[in-house]
Amino acid sequence: MVRSLIGRLAGPSLRTRVLWLVLAALVLVGLAGWLTLYRIIDSLTLQFGTMIAERQVQYDRYRGMAALSREISLAEALSRSPAMVDWFADEHDPDRKARGLAEMEHYRTAFTDQSVFLVVNASGNYYFNDAQDSFGDDPYSYTLQPSLQRDAWYYATRARREGCHLNVNVDEVLRLTKVWINCLVNRDGEVLGMVGTGLDLTDFIREVVDLPQPGVESIFVDQGGAVQAHRDASLVDFRSITKDIAEKTTIFSLVDDIEDMALLRAMMNGAIEAPDQIRTATLTMGGMPRLVGVGYLDHIGWYNITVMDLQTIIDRRIFLPVGLAAIAILVAVGLALSWIFRIAVLKRLEKVEAGLVALRGGKRAVMEPDRSADEIGRLSRTLIEMSDTITEARLSLESQVRERTEQLQSLVNLDALTKIYNRRGFEEKFAVHRRREDDARRVNGLMLIDIDNFKTVNDTAGHSAGDQVVIEVARRLKAALRRVDVCARWGGDEFIVLVRDCSPQALSQIAEALTEMMRQMPVMLSDGEQLDVTISIGAVLVMADDSLELATEMADAALYRAKEEGRDRVVLFERGETIGEDVEGSSDDVPARPADAI
């Protein structure tokens, strides 16, 4: 096989095919060069991205600390205030309480949020005042209870015995969502209570987390990995201080695989050991590689994690000139070789291809045969013969398919006895009209037509006579209607007619004309006998949003009314009453009623 291929490439009639080997070599060289360049670009992108990530983490840490450090320092100072310690030791002493409340108010105005809260451990009483001084007269809000889940944050923080701790939480009593700064009040190792303030979570996210830079996402998490601040507020883990790890929304849930989770945890542990150093690594998040930088805010016990999409941050188009230069060299060499190859081979193949365009479009191919004795010449003559054979076979097959389709269409959609549409054919026609844009606001008419006393015809004159009556009624209906209208046999001795674009008056006139036509012209049977045949019609105006099922139910209700009133008449169904009031045994309600006989 290999020898045969080489022989074809090096054959005397097409020696220039050897140029393909040259082009293949150029492609291989170009591919190798492209892969090398791609690796270089990836390496440079990663290096640049790492540098950017380290600076971004430092920037995020500065923003986070700038927003929180001052508040934490003030809260720590308040927790050590002698006035607060004395009041917490004896909450009900009037003098101590007055000094404590004054101190509380003094610090409240100093906090950025201008809100402050206190919890006295002995009583569990919770005091709060906001920027509007809403509770200045009496800052007592409620009493914490260990049994309530809403108060678990306090008892979980108290268990830490000392220090300041951050918690993102929703105060269900005050209906506030904040980044709460909780500082424990101690005296000789005993927890007397807690003081603190809060920063509005929305403001904190907007000022610290919601970066305007595309491709950069800043996230703050606690030491357990629970998300404390995120651009997407739905990912923030509220009350994380009181939850088990399985209940928390953590940064690890945003990482795709277990190996990357372990790597992220190792980066976080390393950041604690050396807070001044930034850890970076490429992790898979959301199905895409992301460069992740981790820093540690040792003063508040949070990590700031920066997630970067390098494809967005670093535009690879800066490397485009290098790639274009390499491509230009390869193109120049390829063009020179292809010009030679075109003269010797491609020009001849283009003639063959031009002749095959008609065959591809479903027509007979038109081409001039190549008189050469080489492979291209033989291919040209063979394709002409093949085109003639395929064209003849296709035309024959299309004719057979067309005939078979027409037969099947007739069997499926036409009534075998009357040769008009059957129920299936009518349903398809009805659906087709509904799909047309010009029918969107049309009002059509629908008539259900029943042959009066048809059972008597079958019983007295025989079923053959009954078939002749059905055929004649179908013929007259079809002849009396317009070409745009649709007439079908609905079943047995019942017909259905769709009258396109009509008014109530026009529908009434058409229905009356049909009954008069049947009334005035007896049906002539094959044995010469004449039968007086009348019809009853139930008619209804069909609105653009009426279904076929609803329209036929309304028409059937009108037809039932026509038969009740003596047959050989027309009843127009009007809107206003339920179908169930007029059709025996019906339980479906529609907003309509049959009108009096016309």
C-alpha positions in Angstrom: 0.0 0.0 0.0 2.8 2.4 0.8 4.6 1.5 -2.4 1.4 2.1 -4.4 1.0 5.5 -2.7 4.6 6.5 -3.5 4.1 5.3 -7.1 1.1 7.5 -7.6 2.8 10.5 -6.1 5.9 10.0 -8.3 4.2 8.8 -11.5 5.4 10.2 -14.8 2.1 11.8 -15.7 1.8 13.7 -12.4 5.3 14.2 -11.3 4.5 17.6 -9.8 2.5 15.8 -7.1 5.7 15.6 -5.2 5.0 19.2 -4.2 2.5 17.7 -1.8 5.4 16.3 0.1 6.9 19.8 0.3 3.6 21.3 1.4 3.2 18.5 4.0 6.7 19.3 5.3 5.8 23.0 5.5 2.6 22.1 7.4 4.5 19.9 9.9 7.1 22.6 10.5 4.3 25.2 10.8 2.4 23.0 13.3 5.5 22.3 15.4 6.3 26.0 15.4 2.8 26.9 16.3 2.8 24.4 19.2 6.1 25.8 20.4 4.8 29.4 20.2 1.6 28.4 22.0 3.6 26.9 24.9 5.8 30.1 25.0 2.7 32.2 25.1 1.1 30.1 27.9 4.3 30.3 29.9 4.5 34.1 29.5 0.8 34.5 30.3 1.2 32.5 33.5 4.3 34.5 34.5 2.5 37.8 33.9 -0.7 36.5 35.5 1.2 35.4 38.6 2.7 38.8 39.0 -0.6 40.5 38.5 -2.3 38.0 40.9 0.3 38.8 43.7 -0.3 42.5 43.3 -4.0 42.0 43.2 -4.1 40.0 46.4 -2.0 42.7 48.1 -4.4 45.3 46.8 -7.5 43.3 48.0 -5.9 42.7 51.4 -5.3 46.5 51.7 -8.9 47.2 50.7 -10.2 44.7 53.1 -8.1 45.8 56.0 -8.7 49.4 55.3 -12.4 48.8 55.6 -12.2 46.6 58.7 -9.0 47.5 60.7 -10.3 50.9 62.0 -13.6 49.4 63.1 -11.9 46.4 64.8 -9.5 48.8 66.6 -12.4 50.9 67.9 -14.4 47.8 68.9 -11.3 46.5 70.8 -11.0 49.9 72.6 -14.6 49.8 73.5 -14.3 46.3 74.9 -11.4 47.4 77.2 -13.2 50.6 78.3 -13.3 50.7 82.2 -16.9 52.2 82.0 -18.0 49.2 79.9 -16.2 46.6 82.2 -17.7 48.2 85.3 -21.3 48.3 83.8 -21.1 44.7 82.6 -20.0 43.6 86.0 -23.1 45.2 87.6 -25.6 45.8 84.9 -28.4 47.2 87.1 -26.3 49.8 89.0 -27.8 53.2 87.8 -24.5 55.1 87.8 -22.5 52.4 86.0 -25.3 51.9 83.5 -25.4 55.7 82.8 -21.6 55.8 82.2 -21.8 52.6 80.1 -24.6 54.0 77.9 -22.7 57.3 77.5 -19.6 55.4 76.5 -21.7 53.3 74.1 -23.1 56.4 72.4 -19.6 58.0 72.2 -18.2 55.0 70.3 -21.4 54.7 68.2 -20.8 58.1 66.5 -17.1 57.1 65.9 -17.9 53.9 64.0 -18.2 54.2 60.2 -21.7 52.6 60.3 -22.6 54.7 63.4 -24.2 51.6 64.9 -23.1 49.7 68.0 -24.4 46.7 70.0 -23.7 45.3 73.5 -24.5 42.0 75.1 -24.3 41.6 78.9 -23.4 38.0 79.6 -25.0 37.8 83.0 -28.5 38.7 81.8 -28.2 38.0 78.1 -29.6 41.5 77.4 -28.9 42.9 73.9 -28.5 46.6 73.5 -28.4 48.3 70.0 -28.5 51.8 68.5 -28.2 52.8 64.9 -27.0 55.8 62.8 -30.5 57.4 63.1 -30.3 57.1 66.9 -33.5 55.2 66.7 -33.0 53.6 70.1 -31.3 56.5 71.9 -33.9 56.7 74.7 -33.7 52.9 75.5 -31.1 50.9 73.5 -32.3 47.6 75.1 -33.6 45.4 72.2 -34.2 41.9 73.5 -32.7 39.2 75.6 -30.6 36.4 74.1 -31.6 32.8 74.8 -29.3 29.8 74.4 -32.2 27.7 73.1 -32.8 30.0 70.1 -30.9 29.4 66.8 -30.9 33.1 66.1 -28.8 33.8 69.2 -26.3 30.9 68.6 -23.8 33.4 67.2 -23.2 34.9 70.6 -22.7 31.7 72.5 -20.4 30.3 69.7 -18.3 33.5 69.9 -18.3 33.5 73.7 -16.8 30.1 73.7 -13.6 31.6 72.1 -13.1 33.5 75.5 -11.3 36.5 74.1 -10.5 38.6 71.1 -12.5 40.1 68.2 -14.2 37.9 65.7 -16.0 38.6 62.4 -19.3 37.0 61.4 -21.6 37.7 58.5 -25.1 37.3 59.8 -28.7 38.4 59.6 -30.1 39.8 62.8 -33.6 38.4 62.6 -35.0 40.7 65.3 -33.5 43.9 63.9 -33.7 42.7 60.3 -30.2 43.8 59.5 -27.6 42.0 57.3 -24.1 43.1 58.2 -20.4 42.0 58.6 -20.5 42.0 62.4 -17.4 42.7 64.5 -17.8 40.9 67.8 -15.3 41.8 70.6 -15.4 39.9 73.9 -15.3 41.9 77.2 -13.0 40.1 79.8 -12.0 40.8 83.3 -9.5 38.4 84.9 -10.3 35.7 82.4 -14.0 35.9 82.9 -16.3 36.8 79.9 -18.5 39.7 81.0 -20.2 40.2 77.6 -19.6 41.4 74.1 -19.4 44.8 72.2 -19.2 45.5 68.6 -20.5 47.1 65.4 -21.4 46.1 61.9 -20.7 47.1 58.3 -23.5 46.9 55.8 -22.8 43.8 53.8 -24.0 45.4 50.5 -21.7 48.4 51.0 -18.8 46.1 52.0 -19.2 44.0 48.9 -19.5 47.1 46.7 -16.4 48.8 48.2 -14.1 45.9 48.7 -15.2 42.9 46.7 -17.1 44.1 43.6 -14.1 45.0 41.5 -14.7 46.9 38.2 -11.8 45.0 36.6 -13.0 42.3 34.1 -11.7 38.8 34.8 -10.8 39.5 38.5 -13.0 38.1 41.3 -12.2 38.9 44.9 -13.5 36.6 47.7 -13.1 36.8 51.5 -13.4 33.5 53.5 -12.9 32.6 57.2 -10.4 30.1 58.5 -12.8 27.2 57.8 -13.2 28.4 54.2 -16.7 29.7 54.6 -17.4 32.5 52.2 -17.8 35.8 54.1 -17.9 38.3 51.2 -18.5 37.6 47.5 -19.7 39.6 44.5 -22.6 37.1 44.3 -24.3 37.7 47.6 -26.1 34.3 47.3 -22.8 32.5 47.9 -22.1 34.3 51.3 -22.3 31.9 54.2 -24.4 33.6 56.9 -23.9 32.5 60.5 -20.9 30.4 59.6 -19.6 30.7 63.1 -22.5 28.5 64.4 -22.6 25.9 61.6 -21.0 22.6 61.1 -18.5 22.4 58.2 -21.0 20.2 56.2 -23.6 23.0 56.3 -21.3 25.8 55.2 -20.9 27.4 51.8 -17.2 27.2 51.4 -14.6 28.3 48.8 -13.9 24.6 48.2 -17.4 24.1 46.7 -16.3 26.4 43.9 -13.4 24.2 43.0 -14.1 21.3 40.5 -12.0 18.4 41.7 -10.6 17.0 44.9 -6.9 17.5 44.0 -7.5 21.2 43.5 -9.4 21.4 46.8 -6.4 19.9 48.6 -4.1 22.3 46.8 -6.2 25.3 47.8 -6.2 24.1 51.5 -2.4 23.8 51.4 -2.2 27.4 50.0 -4.4 28.7 52.8 -2.3 26.9 55.4 0.9 28.3 53.9 -0.6 31.8 54.0 -1.2 31.5 57.8 2.4 30.4 58.3 3.8 33.4 56.2 1.1 36.1 56.0 3.5 38.4 54.0 3.8 35.9 51.2 1.2 35.3 48.5 0.5 31.8 47.2 -0.7 31.3 43.6 -1.7 28.2 41.6 -3.9 27.3 38.7 -7.1 25.6 39.7 -10.2 24.4 37.8 -13.3 26.4 38.7 -16.5 26.2 36.8 -15.0 24.0 34.2 -12.3 26.6 33.3 -8.7 27.0 34.5 -8.3 30.0 36.8 -5.2 31.5 38.4 -5.9 31.7 42.2 -4.0 33.9 44.6 -4.3 33.5 48.4 -3.4 36.0 51.1 -4.0 36.0 54.9 -5.4 38.9 56.9 -3.9 37.9 60.2 -5.5 40.7 62.2 -9.0 39.6 61.5 -8.5 35.9 60.7 -9.8 36.0 57.1 -8.3 34.9 53.8 -8.6 37.1 50.8 -8.7 34.9 47.6 -8.4 36.4 44.2 -9.6 34.4 41.2 -8.4 35.5 37.8 -9.4 34.6 34.3 -6.1 35.1 32.4 -7.8 34.8 29.1 -9.7 38.0 29.9 -7.0 39.9 31.7 -4.1 39.2 29.3 -5.1 39.7 25.7 -3.2 37.1 23.6 -3.4 39.4 20.6 -0.2 41.1 21.8 1.5 37.9 20.5 -0.2 38.2 17.2 2.6 39.9 15.3 5.0 37.0 16.0 2.5 34.4 14.8 1.7 36.5 11.7 5.3 36.8 10.8 5.8 33.0 11.0 2.6 32.4 9.0 3.7 34.9 6.4 6.9 33.0 5.7 5.1 29.7 5.4 2.5 31.2 3.2 5.1 32.7 0.8 6.8 29.4 0.3 3.4 27.6 0.0 2.2 30.1 -2.6 5.3 29.7 -4.8 4.9 25.9 -4.8 1.1 26.0 -5.2 1.4 28.2 -8.3 3.4 25.5 -10.0 1.1 22.8 -8.8 -1.9 24.8 -10.0 -0.7 25.0 -13.6 0.1 21.3 -13.8 -2.8 19.8 -11.9 -5.4 22.1 -10.4 -6.4 23.8 -13.6 -7.5 20.5 -15.1 -9.3 19.5 -11.9 -11.2 22.8 -11.8 -12.8 21.9 -15.1 -14.0 18.6 -13.7 -15.2 20.3 -10.5 -17.1 22.9 -12.5 -19.0 20.2 -14.4 -19.9 18.5 -11.1 -21.5 21.6 -9.6 -24.8 20.9 -11.5 -24.8 17.3 -10.2 -24.4 18.5 -6.7 -27.4 20.8 -7.2 -29.6 17.9 -8.4 -29.2 18.4 -12.2 -27.3 16.6 -14.9 -23.6 17.4 -14.9 -22.2 19.3 -17.8 -18.5 19.1 -18.5 -16.0 18.7 -21.3 -14.1 15.4 -21.0 -10.3 15.7 -20.4 -8.7 13.9 -23.4 -5.5 13.2 -21.5 -4.5 9.6 -20.8 -3.4 10.2 -17.3 -5.4 9.8 -14.1 -7.2 13.2 -14.3 -8.3 12.4 -17.9 -9.7 9.0 -16.9 -11.3 10.5 -13.8 -13.0 13.1 -16.0 -14.5 10.6 -18.4 -15.6 8.3 -15.6 -17.4 11.1 -13.7 -19.3 12.1 -16.9 -20.6 8.5 -17.2 -21.4 8.3 -13.5 -23.2 11.6 -13.6 -25.5 10.4 -16.4 -26.2 7.2 -14.6 -26.9 9.0 -11.2 -29.1 11.6 -12.9 -31.3 9.0 -14.6 -31.6 7.0 -11.4 -32.5 10.0 -9.4 -35.2 11.2 -11.8 -36.7 7.8 -11.8 -36.6 7.5 -8.0 -38.1 11.0 -7.5 -41.0 10.1 -9.9 -41.7 6.9 -7.9 -41.5 8.7 -4.5 -43.8 11.5 -5.8 -46.4 9.0 -7.0 -46.1 7.0 -3.7 -46.4 10.2 -1.6 -49.5 11.3 -3.5 -51.1 7.9 -2.9 -50.3 7.9 0.8 -51.5 11.4 1.2 -54.8 10.5 -0.5 -55.2 7.5 1.8 -54.3 9.4 5.0 -56.2 12.7 4.5 -59.1 11.9 2.1 -62.3 10.1 2.9 -62.5 6.9 0.8 -66.3 7.2 0.2 -66.7 10.9 -0.6 -63.2 11.8 -1.8 -63.3 15.0 0.4 -61.1 15.5 3.4 -61.5 13.2 6.4 -61.2 14.2 10.0 -57.4 14.0 9.9 -57.2 16.0 6.8 -59.5 18.7 8.2 -57.4 18.9 11.4 -54.2 19.4 9.4 -55.9 22.1 7.3 -57.2 23.9 10.4 -53.7 23.9 11.9 -52.1 25.2 8.7 -54.5 28.1 8.6 -53.8 28.9 12.3 -50.0 29.0 11.7 -50.3 31.6 8.9 -49.6 35.2 9.9 -52.5 36.5 8.0 -54.9 34.4 10.1 -53.7 35.9 13.4 -56.7 38.4 13.6 -59.1 36.6 11.3 -62.6 35.5 12.4 -63.5 32.2 10.7 -66.8 30.3 10.7 -67.2 26.6 11.5 -70.2 24.5 10.7 -71.1 21.0 11.8 -73.6 19.6 9.3 -75.7 16.5 10.0 -78.1 14.7 7.5 -81.6 14.6 9.1 -83.1 11.2 9.7 -80.2 9.4 8.1 -80.9 6.2 10.1 -84.3 6.0 8.4 -82.7 6.2 5.0 -80.4 3.3 5.9 -83.3 1.3 7.4 -85.8 1.8 4.6 -83.7 2.2 1.4 -80.6 0.2 2.5 -77.0 1.1 3.3 -76.1 1.5 -0.4 -78.7 4.2 -0.7 -77.3 5.8 2.5 -73.8 5.8 0.9 -75.2 7.5 -2.2 -76.9 10.2 0.0 -73.6 10.9 1.8 -71.7 11.1 -1.5 -74.3 13.5 -3.0 -74.4 15.7 0.1 -70.6 15.9 0.1 -70.6 16.8 -3.6 -73.1 19.6 -3.2 -71.3 21.0 -0.2 -68.0 21.1 -1.9 -69.6 22.7 -5.1 -71.4 25.3 -3.1 -68.3 26.5 -1.1 -65.4 28.7 -2.1 -62.0 27.3 -2.9 -60.5 28.9 0.2 -63.1 27.1 2.4 -62.5 23.6 3.7 -65.1 20.9 3.7 -64.6 17.4 5.3 -66.5 14.4 6.4 -66.4 14.5 10.2 -67.8 11.0 10.6 -70.8 8.9 9.5 -73.4 11.3 8.2 -71.8 14.4 9.7 -69.7 17.0 7.8 -67.6 19.9 9.0 -66.9 23.1 7.1 -64.4 25.9 7.8 -65.5 29.2 6.2 -62.5 31.6 5.9 -62.8 35.2 7.0 -66.5 35.7 7.6 -68.9 37.8 9.7 -71.9 36.5 11.7 -74.2 37.7 8.9 -72.1 36.0 6.2 -71.9 32.7 8.2 -75.7 32.7 8.7 -76.3 33.4 5.0 -74.0 30.6 3.9 -75.6 28.1 6.3 -79.1 29.0 5.2 -78.1 28.7 1.5 -76.8 25.2 2.2 -80.0 24.1 3.9 -82.1 25.6 1.1 -80.0 23.9 -1.5 -80.6 20.5 0.1 -84.3 21.2 0.7 -85.0 22.2 -2.9 -83.1 19.4 -4.7 -84.0 15.8 -3.9 -81.2 13.2 -4.1 -81.5 10.8 -7.1 -80.5 7.3 -6.3 -79.0 4.8 -8.8 -82.3 2.9 -9.1 -84.1 6.1 -10.1 -85.8 6.7 -6.8 -85.7 10.3 -5.4 -85.2 11.0 -1.7 -86.0 14.3 0.0 -82.9 15.0 2.1 -82.6 17.9 4.6 -79.7 18.9 6.8 -79.3 20.5 10.2 -76.4 22.9 10.8 -74.7 24.1 14.0 -72.5 27.1 13.3 -70.1 29.1 15.4 -67.7 32.0 14.8 -64.1 30.8 15.6 -61.8 33.4 17.2 -58.0 33.5 16.6 -57.3 31.9 20.0 -60.0 29.2 19.9 -58.8 25.6 19.6 -60.4 23.1 17.2 -61.7 21.1 20.1 -63.4 24.1 21.6 -64.8 25.2 18.2 -66.3 21.8 17.4 -67.8 21.5 20.9 -69.6 24.9 20.4 -70.8 23.9 16.9 -72.0 20.6 18.2 -74.0 22.3 20.9 -75.6 24.5 18.3 -76.3 21.4 16.1 -77.9 19.6 19.0 -80.1 22.7 19.5 -81.1 22.6 15.8 -82.2 19.0 16.1 -84.1 19.6 19.3 -86.0 22.4 17.5 -87.2 20.2 14.6 -84.2 19.7 12.2 -83.8 21.2 8.7 -82.6 24.5 10.2 -79.5 26.5 11.3 -78.5 27.5 14.8 -75.7 29.9 15.4 -73.8 29.4 18.6 -73.3 32.7 20.6 -70.9 33.4 23.4 -72.2 33.7 27.0 -73.4 30.4 28.4 -71.8 27.0 29.0 -71.9 24.2 26.6 -73.0 21.9 29.4 -76.3 23.7 29.6 -77.2 22.8 26.1 -75.6 19.4 25.4 -76.9 16.4 27.3 -74.2 14.6 29.1 -71.5 17.3 28.6 -69.5 18.5 31.5 -67.0 20.9 29.8 -67.8 24.6 30.3 -66.9 27.2 27.7 -67.9 30.9 27.7 -70.6 30.5 25.0 -74.3 29.6 24.3 -76.3 28.6 21.2 -78.6 31.4 19.8 -82.1 31.0 18.5 -82.5 29.3 15.1 -82.0 31.6 12.2 
